[in-house]
């Protein structure tokens, strides 16, 4: 029974267009995702090839600060952020774990072995080992979803001395702040989602006017999320990037255009080989002015894809608390040997 239930859940996950496992050959082997429809009401697919993407591109809602966009600005609800926990996947995992344990304990040969020390040759080792593997796997997934394996790493995050915003972003997140400017007021803050955040970060590191970057998780409902939690698809977060930029060098509209150039804006929950709502792409303005610029960028992108009779699905939502990712995710590709120099022309690769 447990084996059958596990197979059904797996098949539904792989085949259903609404719910299933997020598949990534870039950042993980298999990640779940939940259904979502959080765009500007523009849906379709585009012929733009994944080659255009060049590799793998990457809280609770805070009360808006002065100048921030109201939560209802996009005209649609953040469905993911409002879904109750535990998720359907957590419940399914728990049910399969219980059913597997029950089936094993009710197996006549296993009971005889436990109760009366029956010969080992009579024990159904295939069922016992298979059931044990299922119990272990689903229990591990439940542990990941609940965040029991995560640890506090915020004091280890890097600072502006290495052009990293992660340390400051961590302080903002822990304080529940959605910032609009750097602490010294010289630079503005922007947040984006562009699929796997490793590639997204490197694209922006190379852009003149971008001063510092941080990869992390945004638009979700869980505080201090871990990579494992977000990868399970149960927290509502998307992998994203937060950055400081100099508006005298690069405009927010140009940043939006850059993000849109790294994704297929007409494919929902899919960037390159990364599939799942944790890879959805979006523009997350911190101010009313940024919001207007984001909508203008979407209109430009829509005009570009209209000749293919496609529609943009990139979401535009007010920025929420941005939680930095673990230290080893920060500046990942730069540390792996890829150039982060301004205007570097080399392709962005997922690894090294």
C-alpha positions in Angstrom: 0.0 0.0 0.0 2.8 2.4 0.9 4.7 1.6 -2.2 1.6 2.2 -4.3 0.9 5.5 -2.5 4.5 6.6 -3.1 4.3 5.8 -6.8 1.1 7.7 -7.2 2.5 10.8 -5.5 5.6 10.6 -7.6 3.7 10.2 -10.9 1.3 13.1 -10.0 4.3 15.2 -9.1 6.1 14.6 -12.4 3.1 14.7 -14.6 0.7 17.3 -13.2 1.0 20.8 -14.5 -0.4 22.1 -11.2 1.7 20.4 -8.6 4.8 18.3 -8.5 8.5 18.1 -8.0 10.7 20.9 -9.2 13.5 19.5 -11.3 16.9 21.1 -11.4 20.1 19.9 -12.9 21.8 23.1 -11.8 21.3 23.5 -8.1 19.7 20.3 -6.9 18.5 16.9 -8.2 14.8 17.2 -7.3 12.8 20.0 -5.6 9.1 20.3 -5.1 7.0 23.2 -6.1 3.5 24.4 -5.3 0.9 25.8 -7.8 1.1 29.6 -8.3 -0.4 32.2 -10.4 1.1 35.5 -9.4 1.7 37.4 -12.6 0.2 40.5 -14.1 -2.4 38.4 -15.8 -0.1 37.7 -18.8 0.4 34.1 -19.7 2.0 32.0 -22.5 5.2 30.5 -23.8 7.9 32.0 -25.9 10.1 30.6 -28.6 13.1 32.3 -27.0 15.5 29.4 -26.4 17.1 28.5 -23.1 20.4 29.3 -24.7 19.5 32.9 -24.4 19.6 32.3 -20.7 23.4 31.4 -20.6 23.5 29.0 -17.7 21.4 29.1 -14.6 20.1 32.7 -14.1 17.9 32.9 -9.2 9.3 36.4 4.9 6.8 37.7 5.9 5.3 40.8 4.3 6.4 43.9 6.1 4.4 47.0 6.4 5.5 49.3 3.6 7.9 52.1 4.6 7.4 55.6 3.2 7.6 55.5 -0.6 7.0 51.7 -0.8 4.3 50.2 -3.0 1.2 48.9 -1.2 0.8 45.1 -1.1 -2.2 45.3 -3.4 -0.4 47.2 -6.1 -0.2 44.3 -8.5 -4.0 43.7 -8.2 -3.5 40.0 -7.3 -3.0 38.0 -4.2 0.3 36.3 -3.3 -1.3 32.8 -3.3 1.9 31.1 -2.2 2.3 33.3 0.8 -1.2 32.6 2.0 -1.2 28.8 1.7 -1.5 27.2 5.1 1.2 25.0 6.6 1.8 22.1 6.6 1.7 21.9 2.8 0.1 19.1 0.8 3.5 17.6 0.3 4.3 17.6 4.0 1.0 15.8 4.7 1.7 13.3 1.8 5.1 12.6 3.1 3.8 12.1 6.7 1.0 9.8 5.4 3.4 7.7 3.3 5.8 7.3 6.2 3.0 6.2 8.6 1.6 3.8 6.0 5.0 2.3 5.2 5.7 1.7 8.9 2.2 0.2 9.4 2.5 -2.1 6.4 5.9 -3.4 7.6 4.7 -3.9 11.2 1.7 -5.8 9.9 3.7 -8.1 7.6 3.3 -11.6 8.9 6.9 -12.6 8.4 8.2 -9.5 10.0 5.8 -9.9 13.0 6.9 -13.5 13.4 10.5 -12.5 13.3 9.9 -9.8 15.9 7.6 -11.8 18.2 9.2 -15.2 18.1 12.6 -14.9 16.5 11.7 -16.6 13.2 14.6 -17.6 11.0 16.2 -14.7 9.2 15.6 -16.6 5.9 11.9 -16.1 6.4 12.2 -12.3 6.6 11.1 -10.5 3.5 14.3 -8.5 3.2 13.2 -6.8 -0.1 10.1 -5.3 1.4 11.8 -4.5 4.7 14.7 -2.7 3.1 12.5 -1.0 0.5 10.1 0.2 3.2 13.0 1.3 5.4 14.4 3.4 2.5 11.0 5.0 2.0 10.6 5.8 5.7 14.1 7.3 5.8 13.6 9.4 2.7 10.2 10.8 3.6 11.3 11.5 7.1 14.3 13.4 5.8 12.1 15.5 3.6 9.8 16.3 6.5 12.8 17.4 8.5 14.0 19.6 5.7 10.5 21.2 5.4 10.3 22.0 9.0 13.8 23.6 9.0 15.1 21.4 11.8 18.5 21.0 10.0 19.1 24.7 9.5 21.5 26.8 11.6 22.0 30.5 12.2 24.7 31.8 9.8 23.9 35.5 9.7 27.0 36.5 11.6 29.2 34.8 9.0 27.9 36.7 6.0 30.2 38.9 4.0 30.3 42.7 3.9 30.8 45.5 1.5 34.6 45.2 1.6 34.1 42.3 -0.9 31.2 44.0 -2.7 28.8 41.7 -0.9 25.5 43.1 0.5 24.8 39.9 2.4 25.8 41.0 5.9 23.8 44.2 5.6 20.9 42.4 4.1 20.9 40.0 7.0 20.7 42.9 9.5 17.8 44.3 7.5 16.0 41.0 7.4 16.4 40.3 11.1 15.0 43.8 11.8 12.1 43.2 9.5 13.1 46.1 7.3 12.4 46.4 3.6 15.0 49.1 2.7 15.0 51.7 -0.1 18.5 53.0 0.2 21.9 52.0 1.6 22.7 53.1 5.1 24.7 56.1 3.9 22.0 57.1 1.5 24.3 57.0 -1.5 22.8 54.0 -3.3 19.3 52.6 -3.9 18.2 49.0 -3.2 16.7 46.6 -5.8 15.4 43.0 -5.6 14.8 40.5 -8.4 14.0 36.9 -8.9 15.7 35.2 -11.9 15.8 31.5 -11.4 18.9 29.9 -9.8 20.4 32.8 -7.9 24.1 31.9 -8.7 23.8 33.0 -12.3 21.5 35.9 -11.6 24.0 37.4 -9.2 26.9 37.1 -11.6 24.9 38.8 -14.4 24.3 41.8 -12.1 27.8 41.8 -10.7 29.1 42.5 -14.2 26.7 45.4 -14.7 28.3 48.9 -14.3 26.5 50.8 -11.6 25.8 47.7 -9.4 27.8 48.3 -6.2 27.1 45.1 -4.1 25.0 42.0 -4.3 23.4 39.3 -2.1 21.6 36.1 -3.0 18.8 34.9 -0.9 15.1 34.2 -0.6 12.1 36.5 -1.0 8.3 36.7 -1.4 7.8 33.8 1.1 6.1 33.3 4.4 8.8 31.7 6.6 11.3 33.7 8.6 15.0 32.8 8.3 14.4 30.1 5.7 17.2 27.6 4.8 18.1 26.5 1.3 16.7 23.1 2.1 13.4 24.6 3.1 13.1 26.8 0.1 14.2 23.9 -2.2 11.3 21.8 -0.8 8.9 24.3 -2.4 6.8 24.7 0.7 7.8 28.2 2.0 6.6 30.3 -0.9 10.0 31.9 -1.5 11.7 32.4 -4.8 15.5 32.4 -5.1 16.5 36.0 -5.7 19.0 38.7 -5.5 19.1 42.0 -3.6 21.6 44.7 -4.7 22.8 48.2 -4.2 23.1 50.3 -7.3 24.2 53.8 -8.2 21.3 55.5 -9.9 23.7 58.1 -11.5 25.3 55.2 -13.4 22.5 52.7 -14.1 18.7 53.2 -13.9 16.3 50.9 -12.2 14.6 50.4 -15.6 17.9 49.2 -17.0 18.2 46.7 -14.1 14.8 45.4 -15.0 15.7 45.0 -18.6 18.9 43.1 -17.6 16.8 40.7 -15.5 14.4 40.1 -18.3 17.3 39.4 -20.7 18.5 36.5 -18.5 15.2 34.6 -18.4 12.5 33.5 -20.8 9.9 35.9 -19.6 7.0 33.9 -21.1 7.7 30.6 -19.3 6.4 30.3 -15.8 8.3 28.7 -12.9 11.1 27.7 -15.3 14.5 29.3 -16.0 16.9 27.2 -17.9 16.9 23.7 -16.4 15.4 24.9 -13.1 11.7 24.1 -12.6 9.6 25.1 -9.6 8.0 28.1 -8.0 11.2 28.7 -6.1 12.7 29.6 -9.5 9.9 32.0 -10.6 11.2 35.3 -12.1 10.0 38.6 -10.9 10.6 42.3 -10.4 10.2 43.4 -6.8 10.1 47.2 -6.5 11.0 48.9 -3.2 9.4 52.3 -4.1 6.6 53.7 -6.1 9.1 55.0 -8.7 10.6 51.6 -9.1 7.2 50.1 -9.5 6.4 52.4 -12.4 9.7 51.6 -14.0 9.1 47.8 -13.5 5.7 48.0 -15.3 7.3 50.0 -18.1 10.0 47.3 -18.5 7.3 44.6 -18.6 5.5 46.6 -21.4 8.7 46.8 -23.3 9.2 43.0 -22.9 5.6 42.4 -23.9 6.1 44.4 -27.1 9.2 42.3 -27.9 7.4 39.0 -27.5 4.1 40.1 -29.0 5.2 39.2 -32.5 5.4 35.6 -31.4 1.9 35.9 -30.0 3.3 35.2 -26.5 2.6 36.9 -23.2 5.0 37.8 -20.4 4.5 36.0 -17.1 7.3 37.7 -15.1 5.6 38.8 -11.8 5.8 42.3 -10.4 5.2 42.5 -6.7 6.2 44.8 -3.8 9.5 43.9 -2.2 9.2 42.0 1.0 11.8 41.0 3.6 14.8 39.5 1.8 16.5 36.7 3.7 20.2 36.1 2.7 21.1 32.6 1.6 23.9 30.6 3.3 27.4 31.9 3.1 28.6 29.3 0.5 25.9 30.6 -1.9 27.2 34.2 -1.9 29.3 35.1 -4.9 29.3 31.4 -5.8 30.3 31.7 -9.4 32.9 34.4 -8.8 34.5 32.3 -6.1 34.4 29.4 -8.6 36.6 31.3 -11.0 34.2 33.1 -13.3 34.9 36.8 -13.9 32.7 39.3 -12.1 34.5 42.3 -13.8 32.2 45.0 -15.1 31.1 44.4 -18.7 32.7 40.9 -18.8 31.6 39.1 -21.9 32.2 35.4 -21.0 29.1 33.2 -20.7 27.7 32.7 -17.3 28.0 29.0 -16.4 26.3 27.2 -13.5 29.5 25.9 -12.1 33.1 27.1 -11.8 
